[in-house]
Amino acid sequence: MTLPSGLAVSVLKAIFQEVHVQSLPQVDRHTVYTIITNFMQIREEELKGLGADFTFGFIQVMDGEKDPRNLLVAFRIVHDLISRDYSLGPFVEELFEVTSCYFPVDFTPPPNDPHGIQREDLILSLRAVLASTSRFAEFLLPLLIEKVDSEILSAKLDSLQTLNACCAVYGQKELKDFLPSLWASIRREVFQTASERVEAEGLAALHSLTACLSRSVLRADAEDLLDSFLSNVLQDCRHHLCEPDMKLVWPSAKLLQAAAGASARACDHITSNTLPLLLEQFHKHSQSNQRRTILEMILGFLKLQQKWSYEDKDERPLNALKDQLCSLVFLALSDPSTQLQLVGIRTLMVLGAQPGLLSSEDLELAVGHLYRLSFLEEDFQSCRAAALEASGTLATLYPVAFSSHLLPKIAEELCTGESDVAQQDGPTKCCRHLHCLQALSAVSTHPSLVRETLPLLLRHLGQMNKGNMVAGSNEVIAVCQSLQQVAEKCQQDPESCWYFHQTAIPCLLALAVQASMPENEPSVLSKVLLEDEVLVAMVSVISTATTHLNPELAAQSVSCIVPLFLDGNTSFLPENSFPSKFQPFQDGRPEQRRLVALLMAFVCSLPREVEIPQLNQLMRELLELSCCPGCPFSSTAAAKCFAGLLNKHPAGQQLDEFLQLAVDTVEASLGSGPSRKEAFTLLLWVTKALVLRYHPLSSCLTTRLMGLLSDPELGPAAADGFSLLMSDCTDVLTRAGHAEVRIMFRQRFFTDNVPALVQGFHAATQDVKPNYLKGLSHVLNRLPKPVLLPELPTLLSLLLEALSCSDCVVQLSTLSCLQPLLLEAPQVMSLHVDTLVTKFLDLSSSPSMAVRIAALQCMHALTRLPTSVLLPYKPQVIRALAKPLDDKKRLVRKEAVAARGEWFLLGSPGS
């Protein structure tokens, strides 16, 4: 319906003149506000034609309103009056009075309020009105000062937050007359308040005040209020920085930093007046804890300087103080106090981030200190970790300094260890080597440094079986871990990523191939390199170095590595004069077969678009090896590699052929014979590869897996297989390795297979039921809880039965599943509280420490159920939980104390 022109004005005039709105019922008053709101939206120009009469009329309508539903609408109307530039005329103060009378908001919603209006809704709506115009400033600021100075915590918070909002609208003109009072109120709250929230809001208000004064444009003859305001702040805070007892040091520093963080001008003004004083105070105090406090304050001001850029480096305020700052930092780094060293390291990082602040001499000293701190003993782990982090950060900015002053020391340290370990204590030598490796990986944050650190790491690995150095698996794993960390740092830079890949991967493969060759007297390193743990560490290096490869470069690499394993082509490997041919698939040597894990790491981490040469032959070889008995490590690696390639292979005839080949291979070996376990492992990994990508064949293979739950030999392994199907892997079938992983594969697996698991459980014989329970608990334990909660009533009885199973794995998995459900579905769980209490208490005495801990955690979580349900069990539980208080394991005792304490408090006032 279209209103005739002028009708809206006539209606509103009639309301303003003839209706005493506040005498109407709430619903009718709400209707009046709605009429005004609608007219302001559709007849704005007509209403503005009323001039200030419209504002005065609305003031009369709103005056005395008390209902929160109506106030929310009225506040929006006032805000629109101001923001849409309606004429306020001479009624600015009246409009302020009619709204500010509600400040600060004192409203507590009634219980079960159907309207859902909260106190915070009214606070924010009113604040939007009060902070919408600078014309309210002369009335609002005295009110805010009064409320900040009151004793009511909520009033203080609301006033400071409102002041913060006003500063975005006000200028120097509005603030000028109130600055001394505002500063006095804020200063008092930060110095004296016992509330952290009030202190935080006070600091935020000071920050906003300073920012407001900073952005106001000054006339040439105008007073610079920012300068005079900051001078007052400094005058009231500086002397506290010099007090011997340092009582008000931190509050003063917080105030100064809040103001300094508002603008570059404020930062320069405060920093130039504060830092020299703090530097002086640092040298006046001799105790490490006092020096740490002062250095932390200096660090705060230095961080603020980072916010502002300077076109002219000579304008940087820190330039005049850089020598003193560097000297102070080096003193802190040399101090025996670990806490002071930690602050010194953080300060060094901030100084280093300021361009041109550290001279070459400063950098040499800084690198020397970081090198020394990186080799501290294990008792100083936090300081050593901080030094390594700082080395990585600063190496990005100053690669030449670290190349010149750090890497030669590390290289010398490694060479000394390699050539003359007889004179060193074994643990000391290993510790020094480990620190060297960690330092090398930490500073590999710049492409030029990677080209120096990577050869050092690879040379050290190659030298481990030469001279007097005896390598154990831990040392080799440590090198591989450092290599992986370097590979991770290279992932962000394509050039470094390719350099690492083409340098490290051939070297690792060459060492592994050499170790797999027949020798009359195998070296210590050759034996170590073929151990499971070492190969797993090398797998991590290769996969990390491959996942981020450019597809074109990856294609170059795959054309070399796949022929190495299929044809024994070692031409691309360094030092490739091997005594015999490398044939991991053909000759049957167990040592060479183990290296298929390295092939898996590479091909299963490639981007999907990279074409793998000789794929048909490779898949057949992998299938054959995956069912070879005698070496579970090799057969599992082959099965995982086959599954990883299946997962990425595009749909089509070739994929169908590979799948049929895999099913035939599994069925041929799964019936009977020496390869049953290997065939089962292959079935498991192929099923996972297909489940992740929603392949139709996955349901058939899952059904086959369920059938094995009744198998006397493979049943327990089949139950554990459901954990693998639902879990995320780390080496293959990962999103990082470009596998096809659908987002909701767990939910789909649950929907498709849990009914069959439940049905199979009910039909199974008593000796097979535990396998079904274990499989079911694995699925439920890894399912997102929002998916599980609707199904909980039908599955809970099975979960409770699983707690009676004698298998510790089943018990632990079920407890892990139940604990969050106690918190998220208390009403359903309350129906079974008798059974839950009994079973949890029984399991708190389990032979397995992990089960005891999980049971006690569930007893703790039980206290979140309704108190009325739990109270009858309170005496029984408190008595029973006294026993695990004397458990021989500290972690069990800790959980027992927490759980028993909650049960003690059950039903007490305030609990």
N, C-alpha and C positions, 0 to 999 in steps of 0.2 A: 504494500500500500504506500502511495506517495503522498506525503504531507503537503498541503498548500503552503506557499511561502508565507512566513510570518506566524504560522500557527505554533511553532515551537516556542517562539518568544512569548506569545500570548499565554500559552500553558504555563510556562515557567513564571511569568509575572503573577499569574493567578495563584500559583503555589506559594511564591514568596510573600504575597500580600494577604492572602485569604486563609492559608493553612498554617496552623501551629503544628509543625511536623513532629516535634518531640513529644507531643501529647498523644500521638497515634501509636497503635500496637507495632511491635517489631516488624511484622511482615509488611505492614503498610509503609513504614519508614523505609524498609529495604526497597519497596516498589518505587518510592520517590527518588531514591539514589539511582536506581536502575533507569528511570526516565531521564534524569539529568545526564547520566553516562551515555545513553543512546543519542540524546540530542547533541551532546558534544562531539559525537562521532559523525553524525549525518548533517548537522546544521551548525557547523563551527563558525562560519562567517556571520550568520545571523546572530548567534550568541555573542560574538565579539562586538557586534554592533551595540550591544547594551552597555559596553564599557565597564566601568568599575561597579555598576549596579548589579551585574551578574555575580561578581565576586562577593559583594555585600549580601546579596540574597542567599547565596550558598552558605555563607558564614552563619546566617540566622538559622538555616535549615539544619546545619550540623551541630550547632552549639548545644552541648549537654548530652550528646550521643554516648551510650554506654555499652551497647551490645557489640561484641567483637565481630560478629558477622557483618554488621553495618559499618563498623569502623574500617574494616579492610576495604570496602567499596569507597567510603568517604575519603580515605587516605589516597586512593588511586585518583579520585576526582581532583583533590588538591594538587597532587603531583602533575596531573595533566593541565590544570590551570596555569601552573608555573612553566612547565616545559613547553607548552604550546603557545606561550606568550599572550595569554589573556591579560587584560588590563587589571592591575591590582589597585591602581589609584592610590587614595590615601589610606587604604585598608591593609597595608602590609603587616603592621603590628597586630591588627585584629585577627588576620589570617594565621599569623604565627601563634597568637594566644590560643585560638580555638583548636590548634593541633598540638602545640607544645604542652598543653595541660595534661596530656597522656604520658609525658616523658618524665622519668623512665617507665616503661611499661611494667605494670604489676598485674599479671594475669596468670591464673592457674586453671587450666581446663578442667572441667568436672569429669569424674570417672565415667567411662563409657560414653564419651561425648560423640554423638552421631555426626557432628559437623566436622570433626577432625581439625579444628583450628588450634594451633599451638602458639605458645607465647612468642616463639621465634618468628612466626609469621607476622605478628603485629609489630615486633621490634624492627624487622627489616622494612616493612611497609612504612612505618613512621619515620625511620631513618632516611628513607628515600625522599620523603617530603622535606625534612629539616635540612638535608644537605643538597637540596635541589637549586638553591639560589643564594647568592651572596647578600641579597637584601635582608635576609634573616640574621646576618652575622652579628649586628649590634645587640640583638635580643638573645640570640642563641648562645653566644660565647660566654656571657656571664652565667647563664644557666648551666652550661657544661662545667665551668670552673666550680660552681657551687656543688654540683653532684659529684665531681671527682674528689672534692674535699670532704664529702660526707663519709659516714661510717658504713654505708651499705655496699657490700661487695658487688652486687649486680648493677647498682647505679654507677659505680666506678667503671666497670667494664663497658657498660652501654655508652657512657659519656665519652670514654676514650675512643671507642670504635666509631662513634658518631663524629668526633673531632677529626679522626683519620679520614672519614668520608668527606667531610667539609673541605679539607685542605685541597681536594682535587678541584674544587670550584672557586675557592677564595683566592684573593691576591694579597699583596702587601698592604694595600689600603685598608682592607677589612681586618687584618690581623694586628696592625700596628699598635693600637691602644691596649691590646690584651696580651701581647707577647710576654711581658714580665710575669703576669699572673699565671699564664699557661705554663711557662717554664717552671715557675715555683711549684705548681701542683704536680707536674710530671716528675720533677726532681724528687719531690717528697715521696711520691709513690714508689719510685725505683729504689730510693735509699731505705725506706722504712717498711714497705709492704711485706706481709708474710705470704702473699699469694703470687705464685709464679705467673698466673694468667694476667694479673693486673700489671706486673712488671713487664711482661711481653707486650701488652697493649700500650703501656706508657712509652716503651721504646719505639713501637710502631708509630705512635702519634708524633713523637719527636722527629722521627725520620720524615714523616709527611709534612710537618711544619717547615722543616729545613728545605725540603724539596719545593714547597710552595714559595718560600722566600727566594729560592735560587732561580726559579723560572720567570719571576716577574721582571718585566722590562723597565729599566730605570731611565728617568730623564737625567740630563747632564747635571742639573742642580739638585737632584733629589738625594735624600739620605739613603745610604745602603743599609737597609735593615738587616740583611743577611750577615754583614760584617759585624754589626753591633750585637746581634743576637748570638752569634757564635762566640763573640768575645765574652758575653755573659756566661755562656755555657762553659767555656774554658776557665773563666775566673772561679766558678763554683766547683769545678771538678779537678783542676790541675793539682791543687795543694793536697788532695787526698792521695794522689799518686806518690807523694813524698813522705807520707806518714809512716813512722817506723813499724807500727803494728799492722799496717796494710789492711785495716778493717774494711774500709770503703773503697779499696782499690778496684775490685771487680765491678761494683755498681757504677763507679765513675767511668771506668773504661767502657762499659756497655753504653752509657749515655753518649760518650764521645764518639764511639763507633757508629751508633745509630744516626747521629747527626752527620758524621763524615761520609756515611754511605749514601747520602741523599743526592749529591751532585759532585762534579769535579772540583768546583770552587770550594765547596764545604770540605771536601776531602783534603785539598791542598792546605786550606787555612788550619784545620785541626791537626793534620799530620805534621806540618812544619812546626807547630807549637808544642806537640806532644812527644814526638819521637825523640828529639834530643834529651828531653827530660827523662824518658824511660831508659834510654841508653846510659845516662848518668846513674840512674837508680840501679841498673843491673850491676854496674861495677861497685856501687856502694855496698850492696848486699853480698855476703860471702856464702850464705847457705844455699844449697842446691834447690831446695823447694821454693825459696823466695825468688831465686833467679828464674826458675821454671815459670812461675806465675808472671813475672815481668816479660819474659820472652813470649809467652802465650799472648799477652796483650799486644806486644810489638807485632806478632804474627797476624793478629786480627787487623791491625792498621795496614800492614803490607798487603793483605788480601783485598782490602778495599781499594788500594791503589791499582790493582789489576783490572778493576771495573772500567777505568777511564783510559782512553787512548790520548796520546800526545803527538801532534804532528812534528813538533820540534823536540828532539830527545833532550836537548839542554834544559827544556822547561820542566822536565820530570823532577818532582820535589825530592825524590830519593837520591838523585845524583850526588848532592852535597853530603849525603850521609852514608854512601855506599861502602866506604872504607871501614867506617865504624861498625856498620851492620855486619859486614863480612867477618871482621875481627870477632865480634860478639858471637856469631854463629859458630865459628871455628873453636871458640872457647867452650861453647856448649857441647860441641861434638867431642871434645877432649875430656869433658867432665866424667868422673866415675859414675855419676847418677844416670841410670838407664832412662828415667822419666825425662830428665833434662836433655839427654841425647835424642830422645824421640821428638821432642819439640824442636830441637835444633835441626833435625833432618827435615821436618815439615817446613821450617822457615827457609832452609836452603832451597827446597823445591820452589817455594814462592819467589824467592830472590832470583833463582835461575830462570823463572818464567818471564821476568821483566827484561825485554831486549836491551842489550848493551850494558847491563848493570854489572855483570861479573867480568873482570879482566882475565886475561890468559893465566896470570899468576894465581888469581882466585880460583879459577877452574882447576888448575893443577892441584892446589891444596884441597879443594872440595873432592876431587876424584880420589885423592890419597886417603882422606877421611872415610869416604864411602867404602873403599877397598878394605880398609882396616876393620870397619864395622861389619862388613859382609863376612868376615872370618871369625866373628865372636863365637864362643862356645854355645852349646845348646841351652844353657841357663839364661842366655840373653836372646832367645829366639825372636821376641817381639822387635827388638832393636835391629837384629840382623834382617828380619823380613822388611822392616821399614827402609833400611839402607838399600836393599835390593830393589824395592819399589821406586825409591828416589833415583837410583842408578838408571833404571829403565826410562823414567820420565825425562831426566836430564840428558840421557844419551840421545834421545830423539832431537833435542835442541842443540846439543854440542857433540856431534859424533866425532869430530877431530880430537877433542880433548880426551875422550874415552879411548879412542884408538891409540893415542900417543902415550897416555899415562896409566891406563888400566889393563888393556889387553897384553902388553909386554910382560907385566907382572904375573898375570894369570898363566901366560904361556910358559914363563920361567918356572912357575910353581908346578905346572903339570910335567914339564921336562925333568925337573928335579925328582919328582915322584916316580917317573918312568925309568930313570936311569940309576937311582940309588935309593932303593927303599930299605935296604938292609940296615941302615942306620936309623930308621924311623920306627916308632912304635906303630903296630898295625892299625889299631883304631884311629890313632892320630892321623896317619897317612890317609885312611879312607875318608875321614872327616874333612881333611883339607881338600882332597880331590872332589868330594861332594860339593863343598863350598865353591870351588872353582867352576864346576859344572853349572851350579845355580847362578853364579855371577855371569857366566857367558850367556846363558839363556835370558837373564834379566835385561842385559844391555843390547840384545838383538832387536832393537826397536827402530833402527834406521837401516835402509838398504845397504849403505856402505859398510856398516858394522856387521851385517849378516855375512857379507863376503869375507870377513875376517874371523868371525866366531865359528861359522859352520866348518871351515877347514880345520880349526883347532879341535873341535869336538870329534870330527871324523878321524883325524890323525891320532887323537888319544884313544879312540876305540880300536883303531888298527894296531896300535903299539902295545895293547894290553897283553899280548902273548909273546912279547919280545923282551930281551934283556932279563932283568931280575924281577919284573913285575908279574905277580900272579893275580889273575882276574877271577873273581867270583861272580855269581849271577847277579848279586846286588849291585856290584860296580857297573856291570854292563847295562842293567835295567836303569840305573841312575843316568847313564849317558843317553839312553833311549828316551827317557823322560825329558831330559834337557833338549834333545833334538825335537821332540814333539812340541814343546813349548815354543821353540824357535819357529817351527812350522806354523803354529797358530798365529804368531806375530806376523808371519809373512803373508797370511791369507788376505790381508787388506791391500796389499800391493802386488799387482799381477806380475811385475818383473821379478820381484823377490820370490814370489811363489814358484815361478818357473825355475829360477836359479836354484832354489832349495831342492826342487824335485829332480832336476837333471844332475845335481851334484850328489845329494844324499842317497837317493834311491838306488842308483847303480852301485854305490859304495857298499850299502847295506846288503844288497843282493850278492855282490861279489864276496863279501865276508861269509855270508851264509852258504853260498855255493861251495866255497873253499872248505868250510867246516864240514860239509856233507860228503866230501870226497874220501875215498878209502885211503888210509894212511897207516904205515907200520906203527908209528908212535903219535897218535893224535895229540895236538897241543891242548893245553888247559882251556884256551879260549874256544877251540873248536868244539869241545864237549859242552862248554857253557852256552854257546850260541844256539845249540839245538835243544836246550831245555825248554819246557813248555812256557814257563814264566817269561823267559827272554824273548821267545818268538812272539808271545802276546804283546810284549812291549814294542817289538819291531813292527808288529801289525798296526799298532796305534800311530806310530810315526808315519808309515806309508799311507795309511788311510787319511790322516790329517793333511799330508802333503799333496793328496790327490783331489780331495773334494772340491777345492776352489780353482782347479786348473781351467784355463781357457780350453774350450772343446777342440780347437785346432791343434793346440800344443799337446793336449791329452792324446789326440790321435797319433801324433808322432811317438809318444811314449809307449802307447799300447802296441804299436807295430814292432817294438823291440822286445817288450817284456813277455807277451804271449808266445812268440817264437822261442824265447829262452826256455819256457817250460814245456812246450810241445816238441820242439826240434833240437833243443840243446844249443841254440845259437847264443854264444857268450861274447860275441864280437864287441858289443857295446859296453861290456863291463871293464872297469879298470883292472890291470894286472890279471888278464884273462887266460894266462897259460896254466890251465888246470891239468892235473895228472890223468884224468879220465873224463869221459863225457858226462854231462849233466842230463839225466833222463828220469825225472821224478815219476813219470807215469809208466815208463816202459820196463826199466830194469828191476824194479821191485826193491831197491835198496831202501830200508826204513828211514835212514837219515835224510835221503833226498825227498822222500814222500812228505816228510814233515814240513818242507818248505812250501807246500801248496798253500799253507796259511798266508804266506806273503803274497802269493798270486791272488788269493781271496781279498786281501786288504786292498790291493790295487784295483782289480777289475770291478769289485763291488762298490767302489767309491767314485767311479767315473760318472760324468754327466750322462744322462740317458741317450743323448743324441750321438754319442761317440760309438762308432761301429767297431765291433771287436772282430779281428781277423781270425779265420779258422774256427769260427764259433761252433759249428757242428761237431768238429773233431774234439774241441775243448769240452763240450757238454758231455759227450760220450765218455771221454777219459775221466771226467769228474764223477760221473755216475758209477763207473767201474771201481774207482778208488774208494768212493763213499761206502761201498759194501765189502771192502777188503777187511778181513778180521786181522787182529794182531796189534794194531796201533790206533786206539780210539782217537788220539789227537789228529792224525792224518785223515782218517775217514770222516770225522766230524767237520774238519776244515773243508774237505771236498764237498760234503753235503751242504754246508753253509754257502760255499761259493756257488754251487749249482742253484740253490734257492735264491740267492741274491741276483743272479743273472736271469732266472725265471721271472722274478718280480718286475724287473725293468723291461723285459722283452715285450715289444708291441704285440697286440692280439693278431692272430692270423694262423695260417697253416703251420708255419715252423714252430710256433709256440705250442700248438696242439700236438705236434709230433714229439716235442721234448717232454710234454706232460704224459703222453701215452707211454713213452720210453721209461719215464720215471715210475709210473704206476706198475708197469710190467716188471721193472727191476725190483721194486719193493715187494710185490706179491711173490716173485720167484724166490726171494730170500727170507721172507717173513714167516713162511710156513714152518720150515724146520731147517736145521743146518747150523754151521758155525757162524753165519753172518746175520743172525736174527736181530741182535742188538744194533748192529750197524744199519740194517734195513729200517728198523724202527726210528733211528735218529734221522735217516733220510726222509722218512714219511713225515716226521714232526716238522722238519725245516721246510719241506715243500708245502705242507699245509699252512704254515705261518706265512710263507711268501704269497700264497693265494688268498688267505684270509685278509691280509693287509690291503689287497687291491680289489676285494669283492669279486674274485673270479668264481664262476658257477661251480667249478669242480671242488672248491674248498669245502662245500657241505658234504660231498661224498667222502672226502678224505677225513673230515672231522668225525663222521659216522664210523669210519674204519678205526679211527683212533679210540672212539668210545668202546668199540667192540673189544679192544685190547685190554680194557679195564678188568675184564674177567680172566685174562690170561695169567696163569700161575707165575710165569717168569717175568713178563713185561708189565703186569698190571700196575705195580707201584710207580714204575717209570712213566707209564702212560698217564697216570694221575698227575705226576709232576709236570708232564708235558703241557697241561692246561695253563700252568704258570708261564711257561715260555710263550704260548700263543697269545697271552694277554699282556705280556710285559714289553717294555721298550728294550731293544738290543743296543749294544754299544759299538759293535764292530761291523755288522752287516744289517741290511734291512732298516736303515735309519733314514730319517728325512735329510740329515746333513749329507748323507751319502747318495742322495738323489733317488732313493727308493720310492716306489709308489705306495704311500701310506694314506689311506682314506681317513677323514677326520673322525668319524664315529664308528670305527671298526669294532671297538669293544662293545658298544651298545647293540650293534647288529649281531655280533657273535652271541651275546647274552640272549637276545630274543630268539635266535634260531636254534640254540643248542641247550639252554638250561632246562626247558621242559623235558627233553629227551634224557638229560642227566638225572632229573628227578624221577622220571618213569623208570629208568634203568636201576636206580637205587632201590626203589620199592620191589622190583622184580628180582634183584640180585640175591644170591645166597649170603649167609651171614659173614663168611670169610672174605667176600668181595666187596661188601658194603663200604668198608673204610676207603677203598680206592675211589668210589664214587663221591664220598664225602670230601676227600682230599681234592679231587678235581673241581667239585662244586665250590669249595671254599676258596680255591685259587681264582676261579672266575669272579666270584662275588667280591673278593678282597681287592681286586684291581678295577672294579667297575665304578664309574662316577656315582657318588652317593645319591644325587637326584634321580638317577635311573633306578637304583636299587630300592629306594624308599617305598614306591607304590607296590612293589612285589614283596615287601617284607612280611606281611601277615602270612602269606602262603609258604615262605621259605624259612621262617624263623625256627619252626620245629626241627627242620633238618640241621640248621646251624647249632641248635642246642644239642642235638644228638651227636654232632661232630665233636663236641667238647668231651664226650665220653669215649672217644676213640683213643686207643693207646699210642697212636703215632704222634710224636711231638710236633712234627711238621704240620699235621692237620690241626692240632690244638692251637699252635701259634698263629697259623693263618686265620683260623676262625676267630680267635681273640682279637686279632688286628682288624678283622671285619666288624666285629661287634662293638668295639670301643667307640668309634664315631657315631654308630647308630644309637647308642645310649644318649648321646648329646643331641642328635638330630631328630630322633623319633621316640621321645620319652613316653608318649601315651601308649604306643604299641608295645614297647618293651616293658611297661609297668604290668601288663597282663601276665608276664612270665617272671615276675620278680623273685618268686620262691625258688624256681629252678636256677635262675641266674646267680643268686646269692650262694646257693649250695655248690654249684659247679665252679664258680670263681674261687671260692674258699678252698675247695679241694685242690684246684690247680695251683694255688699259691704255695703248695708243698710239693710241687712236681720236681722230679730229678733234674729237669732242664732249667737252667738259670733264666733263659730267654722266656720260657713259658711262665715261670714264677713272676717275672717282671711284668709281662703282659697281663697276667691275671690280676695283679695288684693295681695296675693302671685301670683295668675294667672296674675293680671295686671302687676306685676313686671316681670314675665316671658315673657309677651307679648313683652317687649322691646328687646328680642332676635330675633324677626322677622326682616326682611329687613327694614331698616330705611325708604326707599322710600314709603313703604306700610303704615307705621305708622304715618308719618308726618302730613297728613291731620287731624288726630284725636288728635294731641298733645294739642291744646288749650282746647278742650272739656274735655279731660281726666284730665288735670291739674286743671281745675275748679271743676270737679266732685270729685276729690280726696282731695279737701280742706275740705269736710264735715267729712270724717272719721278721720281727724287730731284732731277733738274735741270729738271723741268717748269716752265714759265713761270708757272703758276698755283699760288698758295700752298696752296689747299685740296687740290690733287692731291698736292703734295709732302708735306703732312701725312699723307694716307692712305698714301702710299708708305712713309714712315718707320715708321708703325705696323705695316703689313703685313710689311715687311722685317725689322723687329725681332722679330716673332713667329716668322718662319721661321728667323732666326738661332738662336733659343732652342730650336727644335724638336729633341727628343731629348736635350737637356742635362739634368743631374741637377736635380730639383726643378721642372722645367717642367711 
